[in-house]
Each structure stands twice: as C-alpha cells, then as structure tokens.
Amino acid sequence: MEPAIPRPEQEKVAVSKLKNLEAKQGRKPNVLVLLVDDLGWGDPGVYGGGAAIGAPTPNIDKLANEGLRLTSMYSQPTCTSSRAALTTGRLPVRSGLVRPILTGDKVTQNPWEKEVSQGKLLSKVGYKTALIGKWHVGEAEGMLPHEVGFDYFYGLPSVQSDYTQFLVERQYADMMTNKELYTKASQLRPEGLIKGRKGGKREVAYPINSIEDISMIDQVLRDESVKFINQAVDEGKPFYLIHSFSKIHNDNYPAPKYKGASPAAMPVRDAMVEVDDITGELVALLKEKGQLENTLIIFTSDNGPNEDTWPDSGYSPWRGGKGTTWEGGVRIPGIAYWKGMISAGQVNNGLMDLTDIYMTSLRLGGVIDELPSNMYFDGIDQTAFLLADNGKSRRQVVYMWSREDFTALRWLDYKIHFKVFNTAVPRRNIDASFLLDIGTAPWVFNLNMDPKEMASTGHQYFEWGMPQATKFMKAHIATMKKYPNTDIGLGL
C-alpha cells in the first residue's frame, strides 16, 4: 500500500469514536458519496462560487459549514480515470483505465477480472451496495457495477453526451443530417438508462428518446437513490451508495422546473441549482430515517470543469481544466459531513485523493484487511484525518498522470511538474493541447504563493526540495515494476 504518515493520536480518536458509534447504532456506518460530473473547484458557494457566479448552492454550503471543507482534494484529469480511481483504490495507470471509454471502444481485456470494487468487499460483510448514476468505467459485458460486485446499478453506462449527440440537431448537424453517417453512428446509440442486480441481466429502465427525457435524468436518479436508502434502512442493513450525477457534464438540460431557476439563467447554472436541491433532498431523507448520525457523506467531483464546452461548463479559479494536470483539471471540491463525528465549521488544506475515499470506506466497513496482497493500492485510509478535530492528512504525496505519462506530483504546498500541458487555444484543454517534456529542470510552484501556477521558481527557490521530490517520483514508478500495470488497449 501507498506509505501513509502515522498519526497515532488521531488514530486513538478515530478508534474511540467508531467504537462508541457502533455500540450505539448496533451496526457499521453507512457511506454516501455524492459525485458530481465535471464540477469545478469554484462552483459551490463555499469555494467562492455559488451566488457569486449566478448559481446559489445553499444545501452544499450547509453540508460544508456543518462539516469539513477540504481545499486540497484531488482527482484524475478525466472522467473514466477518476471513477476508476474511486472504485478501485488504485491509480488508473495500474488498471489500464487511463482515458474516457468512448462509445464503440473495444477493450482488449476486462480490467475487473483483476480489480476489486468496494461494492464487492462491502457486500460480503452485509452492506447493501449500489452505484446509481453515471458509471463510465466500462460498459462491455462484465464491466457494469452490478457485474463487478455492487448489489445494484441504475444509471448511465457511459456519459450524458452519448445521448444528446443523437438528439440535438443544431449542435451535431454534420452527423445527424447526413443519412449515411447517422446510420453508422446510430448503431452505437444507447437506448437509455440501464439497471441490473448482482447476478442478473441488464435491462433498459428508462428509455431516452428526447431532450425532455434527458432533462429528467437526475430526477430519475434521485428517485432511485431515495428507494435504495429507504430499502436499506427498512432492512436494517448498512449501505454504501455512490450517487453519481449526470450533471453538470455537457450537454446540460435541467429538469423543467429548474429551467431559468438560477440567477445566471444559463443551462449549466440551472443544472447546478438542481444538483444542490438533490443534495439537500438526500441529506433530508437521511435525517428523516434517523441515519445522519450513522452516515459519512462525501461530496466531490470527478475532475475539474470542462472548459472545452464553455459556456456549458463549470468554473475553477485555477490554471487549466479537465484533461490537464494543472490545478484546474485535478483540484476539486471535497466536503466530508458526519453528524456528531466530524466537528462543524472546519476548513483543512491537507492532501486527499479520490483513492482515499475507497480505502476509508473499506476501513469503516471493516474489510480493509481483505484486499489482495498481490496488487498495489494507492489509496490511504483517511478515517483519522476526517474524524479528528483539525486533523492532519496521512497522505504524503498526490501523484498525477495523463494516460500512461507521469506528469506531476504535489508534496506539502509544492506542485512539481515533470511534464507540462501547453494549451494552444484558450479553453481547449482537451481539443488543442500538447503534453510537453520539461527542459532543464522540473517546473515547481509554491501553491500558497502562486496558486494559479503562473511562474515556475524551481531552480531559484526549490533546490533544497528537488532531491526529495525526485525520490518520491522514482519510488512511485518503482512500484509499477514490482506490481506491473494492466494494458486494456486504451492507449493511442
């Protein structure tokens, strides 16, 4: 496992809190992960967005103000890679899930024959587990959530734009109005939202044939999560649920009652208001069912905003966006709320990664020791960090990759780039950027002083730290020699 910083005093606090809670509740705690698609660090109000950018987020803000707001939470630069990290506890370069799997992509092998989802491990010890919403970690046979260990899946096998590209003629006219192209492309057209139960077949649960159907996806997903939580509580079982929003990934079509609901009156801002309301509704349900005290709630994003689709995109104050390993692509909102377990009003700049959610969930469920010993896990159990007042992160380093290229790491308050993205056209981080080798020295930014990563000062102010950063990099790469990465054919 990835080396973690020992925090013995924090660990004592965590052990005591969890022991007392289990004695009171009579079962293990629930975990609810609220995962928004392409949400930028600057979108929620508590991160400087909200009303300031025309989309108030009172429910998300309340969750943060009554819990712990993390200011240095990290993801991978794209959807599939981040979601793979969240559901395997491993960096995507290890599983081969290094880039978004596109409709029509054929993987050369199923990575889930080796990878271990948290749903699989937690189900074995009595948890009711589900992923409801966007998956995007493989849709071939044997790769949907209910086929890789979760008890239940209801949602999008891939991504929202897979549906809208067959419905919005003005935007996709070159394909839709060309009969030959449309006929070929339609062979890959998804029918709708899919559902399945462990050991069962897939079925179309919600057909999608119009923009009106698209607009209601997150409302349908909300209803499914409500049913799932109600069933778990009524059965007296702890639950693990990833509620994965389809919004605010392009193309945004808010539900009818949210059209024009934001002060900005733009689709992506209306969608943000809808996401906020659903967040509030799910938290209210937990309160109604008497489960707030026994549920860790994590609110986060899969990567930074997709500036390529502006103005249908989120917002980040940092350099770059989705598709890059600049801060704008990988530094995301992260809120941890647990009534009575996490003290309210905390703001913490300690490092945390999506893989840490995986490992922390396994710790709470009591199955962290069930992980196979022949694989390397990048996640760190951050239970003690979250539960101790003004806790300190147990993570030394965040490692950043772009497909099979190691690009950067963050250590303490320093960001060290070994390869850099150069965006040739503004707001075209995916469609018009280059990944370039560095010159004489790695690019280094003190994120306290230069949070936008504007001017490297590596050789001038960081020579003292370069040997340590290089040591981290070499040790990290060495783990892949001992535990070889899987290639599933997603490289170019």
Secondary structure, 3 states (H helix, E strand, C coil): CCCECCCHHHHHHHHHHHHHHHHHHCCCCEEEEEEECCCCCCCCHHHCCHHHHCCCCHHHHHHHHCCEEEEEEECCCCHHHHHHHHHHCCCHHHHCCCCCCCCCCCCCCCHHHCCCCHHHHHHHCCCEEEEEEECCCCCCCCCCHHHCCCCEEEEECCCCHHHHCCCCCCCCHHHHCCHHHHHHHHCCCCCEEEEEECCCCCEEEEECCCHHHHHCHHHHHHHHHHHHHHHHHHCCCCEEEEEECCCCCCCCCCCHHHCCCCCCCCHHHHHHHHHHHHHHHHHHHHHHCCCHHHEEEEEEECCCCCHHHCCCCCCCCCCCCCCCCCHHHHEEEEEEECCCCCCCCEEECCCEEHHHHHHHHHHHHCCHHHCCCCCCCCCCCCHHHHHCCCCCCCECEEEEEECCEEEEEEECCEEEECEEEEECCCCCCCCCEEEEECCCCCEEEECCCCCCCCCCCHHHHCCCCHHHHHHHHHHHHHHHHHCCCCCCCCCC
